[in-house]
Amino acid sequence: MKQIEIFTDGACSGNPGPGGWGTILRWGSHTKELSGGEAATTNNRMELTAVIKGLEALKEPCEVTLYSDSKYFIDAVDKGWVYGWKKNGWRRSNKEPALNPDLWQRILELLAIHKVTLVWVKGHAGHPENERCDQLAVAQSEQYRQK
């Protein structure tokens, strides 16, 4: 299995507001940057979209180390919350609807394909790939703000 590193970040100007996401994929000496955005979204949706786009870019099952500064994403998967939300019809333990079930469903599908290890990185703390993903995400967000 190929060993891939994926770095992700999302950004939003206002919450909700114009947003963007950035992803870097690295396999050996090969690096690929992806980014996109939406006119009206939330920061958490952009964080999750960055993860989805990174995993969707893989053409075969891979061993992935995925870096994110989103505690929302990392904790929901590592602490098993997302599996409980799905089991409960996309409801949280307090019976409130889970947010972003469409994106979570896609993430679960992708996690079933790849062997993924999650690594939380502190945002805006000088991590080179996280900083680059932030630049990509902010640039996309700004494009939508100008429209």
URCOR-V810161 format. One record per residue. OMEGA is omega in whole degrees, -180 to 180 (999 if undefined). NEAR is the number of other ideal C-beta (glycine too) atoms within 8 Angstrom. Layout:
omega->{OMEGA OMEGA}
near->{NEAR NEAR}
This chain:
omega->{176 176 -174 169 176 178 -175 171 176 179 179 178 -166 -178 16 179 177 -176 178 177 177 -179 173 174 179 174 -176 -180 -179 179 177 177 176 176 178 -179 179 -178 -177 -175 176 178 -178 177 179 176 -179 179 178 178 -179 -177 177 -179 178 -178 -179 -174 180 177 -176 166 -172 165 -174 -178 179 174 -178 175 177 -180 -175 -177 -179 179 -175 -179 174 -177 -174 179 175 179 -179 -180 -178 179 -180 172 177 -177 178 179 175 177 173 179 173 -178 179 180 178 179 180 178 179 177 -179 178 178 -179 -172 173 -170 171 -178 177 176 174 178 180 177 -178 175 176 -170 -178 177 178 179 177 177 178 179 -178 -180 179 178 179 -179 177 -179 178 -177 -176 999}
near->{6 7 9 12 12 15 15 17 17 18 15 15 9 6 6 8 11 17 20 21 19 19 17 16 13 12 8 4 3 6 7 8 9 12 12 9 15 11 7 6 12 9 10 12 13 19 16 15 12 17 15 12 12 16 16 7 10 13 3 5 7 11 10 14 11 15 13 16 11 12 7 8 13 11 9 11 12 7 6 7 10 12 8 10 14 10 6 9 4 9 9 11 5 4 5 6 7 11 5 9 10 6 11 15 9 9 14 11 8 11 10 5 8 11 8 9 8 10 8 9 10 7 8 6 7 4 10 6 10 14 10 12 15 13 9 16 19 10 10 16 17 11 11 13 9 5 6}
